[in-house]
Amino acid sequence: MPFVILNRYNKYTEVLMLLAKLNPYLETFDSMKAFVAGATGETGRRIVAELVKREIPVKALVRDIETAQQILPPTVELVAGDVLKPDSLATAIRDCTVVLCATGAKPSFDPTGPYQVDYQGTKNLVDVAKAQGIEHFVLVTSLCVSQFFHPLNLFWLILVWKKQAEEYLQKSGLTYTIVRPGGLKNDDNNNNVVMQSADTLFEGSIPRTKVAQVCVEALFLDNSRNKIVEIVANSEAPPKPFEQLFASVLN
């Protein structure tokens, strides 16, 4: 009988220790509400889906409510607004704790598009996030933003403006994670994520679903904070947990 009691006591103690380790994550999970900009875009909608999968309350910034209702899960709170209209952002973001930004200019003949959306829009969102006391800001940009002569800059200097947006966020004082994915693929695959420090990856692709997973995981891992991470997916890369991937990236 004493052995049985002792055995049960040890198991009970192990459970309490496990709960103690999990407690910070559970508290973060319980109090978190995510604001997603660019929510109906191809990457943004996958970020929303990943958040919903994790049972994190989501508020999605959209331009057209009816269109968004056809794209996003019914549990998502939709709010009409525009990153180019700061007044609409201040009201929309009010009860959220974290921000994920997946906005991006669409190809067009408007030479101001990337400046307006990728820089000015992000800058507006950063300013409002700081004023509202947002706890973590995750920004999706692109590989090669530091390469001025990259072919993508033929699209009205889009990489230049993404880089400017990154720097503005870094200087804002907000806790941030900047995610630079390679070429974006709509279809998922079984390739493993490769994550490296800023300006060390220059080619490769990655499914948008995996980009979404990286963005959401960043919200829960301390070693993702105040880092730029570059990501691609590779069939020859060994599988690694996200905590190890983020830990491998230096500030």
Secondary structure by P-SEA (a helix, b strand, c coil): caaaaaaaaaaaaaaaaaaaaaaaaaaaaaabbbbbcccccaaaaaaaaaaaaaccbbbbbcccaaaaaacccccbbbbbbbcccaaaaaaaaccccbbbbbcccccccccccccccccaaaaaaaaaaaaacccbbbbbbbccccccccccccccaaaaaaaaaaaaaaacccbbbbbbbcccccccccbbbbbbcccccccbbbbaaaaaaaaaaaacccccccbbbbbbbbcccccccaaaaaaaccc
